[in-house]
Amino acid sequence: MDDAAMFPPDWTVVIPIRQPSTGKRRLGLGLRVNQAIAEATVNAVAQTSTVRRVIVVTDSVTWTERLLARVVLQRREGLNGAILDGLDQTEPGNTAILTGDLPALRTADLTEALQLASETPRGMVTDRHGAGTVLLTALERCGHRPLFGENSAYAHSRSGYQHLPLHDGTSLRLDVDTLHDLQDAISLGVPPTLQRAIAPIMQVGNQLERSQT
């Protein structure tokens, strides 16, 4: 029996994303790159065989036409408020919460995580630094308690989420918070839309490096 038969598409994934014109300001990457990061993440999730439904919660719907997801306008304040808005739209069943900044996400890695999560009442995956959270999972009848923010991995662990035993190199851990993170994501592999969006920035960086040598 193959994985698709053993693990049917029974997961709903909620992804909170601020509009690209205001999100990830600390990276200074601009609208086009931020939007490409979000689209790469959402569309990878939508193409994962174990995912039945994707719900994106955002504070602006003007940029969402290329997303393979249902889009919900955020009403509560803050990241955790946006997540609760998305959870309000879910139907009974297994639910996951995923951050929207995983442009190198591989469907096989998300499938692996959700397969492990199917045996855990409430599961979690941290970023590669171990302090942040990129994924929360909960089986049917097990409620979520989103506590995103500083040291969210510790907060989620304390509240009862169990770490899913993924390998350190999984693309699921590679969220983009810095330019170095983005470079690592590009090295792992990102969609052509993001490659095109980031090309001018990378070209400027290469020119600066050559001028300093």
Secondary structure, DSSP 8 states (H G I E B T S, - for coil): --HHHHS-S-EEEEEE---TTTTTGGGT--HHHHHHHHHHHHHHHHT-TTEEEEEEEES--TT-TT-SSEEEE--SSHHHHHHHHHHTT--SSEEEEE-S--TT--HHHHHHHHHHHTTSSEEEEE-TTSSSEEEEEE-TT-------STTHHHHHHHTT-EE----TT-GGG---SSHHHHHHHHHH---HHHHHHHHHHHHHHHHHHHHT-
